[in-house]
Amino acid sequence: EMAWAAARRLLDLGVQHLFKGSNSVGSVGVAMVYLTGQVNAARERKYEMSKLVKYAKSATKTRQLALYERAAAKLEKEWKDLKQKHDVARFIYEELQLAPWHLTGEFIDVHKLAQGTGMMKLTGLGDPSGLGEAFNFLREVDAKPNKGTGNSDGALNAQIKKI
């Protein structure tokens, strides 16, 4: 019964196809970046069209005004649809981040395998208490990349001078 309820909940959210594969958190994260760009572009188009509608109203061009108003309504609907898809993707992304296999994998990667920055968020989305009284083991995003990684031109020049 729980599986049917979960499937029904996903259908209610607008999810018709399920992804079966590894790294689902990363895949949803990439989809969120794409959807964020789509939402921002749709918002810009909607804003530009609303400016045209205001201009057409002030110029009293009734034929153009009707076309602009229809286009503005269509762009508004497109923006709302994309916003809903983005919200659903954010919800799924947060739920996948809180999955036990993801939290365990993040902890093991950072502390046992020494992959990543070694920093974990202690409060926030994954706090099971919701009050900041418990620990959250989602990986902290590294704001400053390590300076020692990669080969910069200065380091390469220093190596050449040594030779």
Buried (B, 14 or more C-beta within 10 A) or exposed (E): EEEEEEEEEBEEBEBEEEEEEEEBBEBBBEBBEEBBEBBEEBBEBBEEBBEBBEEBEEEEEEEBBEEBBEBBEEBBEBBEBBBEBBBBBBEBBEEBBBEEEBBEBBBEBBEEEEEBBEEBBBEEEBBEEEEEEEEBBBBBEEEEEEEEEEEEEEEEEEEEEEE
